[in-house]
Amino acid sequence: MAVKIIISRIVPKGKTKLLTPLLRKLRALAMNHSGYIYGETLRCVNDPQEFLVISSWRSEKDWDTWLHHPERAEIQGQIDVLLGKKTEYRIYTNI
């Protein structure tokens, strides 16, 4: 069953220019990973420090494989340092 992953991040002021290329790199890598369907990154109009990433995966197993991929983990570590906290993920399915 396909799943959607929702990632919400609050970016400290002055760090957006550092975050954007990391998010783009993650997306480019994910696009070539088995099970990736689609993704988008959104920035809140009313709060430009808030970013939302929504990605669709063929299965929770495909997402989990990508979540633990070493190349992804390295970039995610850089993002977590930039944000000053560990990124949290929420997994959703259609009802």
C-alpha positions in Angstrom: 0.0 0.0 0.0 1.3 3.4 -0.9 2.3 5.8 1.9 2.8 9.6 2.1 5.6 10.9 4.4 5.1 14.3 5.9 8.1 16.2 7.3 7.6 19.6 8.9 10.7 21.7 9.7 11.1 25.1 11.3 14.3 26.7 9.9 16.2 29.2 12.1 16.4 32.7 10.6 19.3 33.0 8.2 19.6 29.3 7.6 17.2 28.9 4.6 20.0 29.4 2.0 21.9 26.5 3.7 18.9 24.2 3.9 17.5 24.6 0.3 20.4 22.8 -1.5 20.4 20.0 1.1 16.6 19.4 0.4 17.2 19.5 -3.3 20.0 17.0 -3.0 17.8 14.7 -0.9 15.0 14.9 -3.5 17.4 14.2 -6.4 18.7 11.1 -4.6 15.2 9.9 -3.6 14.0 10.2 -7.2 16.4 7.4 -8.1 15.5 5.2 -5.1 13.2 2.2 -5.5 9.6 2.9 -4.5 9.7 6.7 -4.8 6.6 8.0 -6.5 6.5 11.8 -6.0 7.5 14.6 -3.7 7.2 18.3 -3.1 8.7 20.8 -0.8 6.5 23.7 0.4 7.3 26.9 2.3 4.6 28.5 4.4 3.4 31.8 3.0 2.5 33.2 6.5 5.6 31.8 8.2 8.6 31.6 5.8 10.6 29.7 8.4 8.3 26.7 8.1 8.9 24.1 5.4 6.8 21.1 4.6 8.0 18.1 2.6 5.4 15.6 1.3 6.6 12.5 -0.5 4.8 9.4 -1.8 6.3 6.0 -1.7 5.1 2.7 -3.1 5.2 1.1 0.4 6.3 1.7 4.0 9.1 -0.7 3.4 10.4 1.3 0.5 10.3 4.5 2.6 12.0 2.7 5.5 14.8 1.4 3.1 15.3 5.0 1.9 15.1 6.4 5.5 18.1 4.2 6.5 20.1 4.6 3.3 23.6 5.8 4.3 23.8 8.6 1.7 20.4 9.9 2.8 21.4 9.7 6.5 24.5 11.7 5.9 22.6 14.6 4.3 19.8 14.3 7.0 22.5 14.6 9.6 23.6 17.9 8.1 20.0 19.1 8.1 19.5 18.2 11.7 22.6 20.1 12.7 21.4 23.1 10.8 18.0 23.0 12.4 19.4 22.2 15.9 17.1 19.2 16.3 16.3 15.8 14.9 13.8 15.7 12.1 10.6 13.9 12.7 8.6 12.0 10.1 4.9 11.1 10.0 3.6 8.3 7.8 0.1 8.4 6.3 -2.0 6.1 4.1 -5.2 6.8 2.2 -8.5 5.8 3.8 
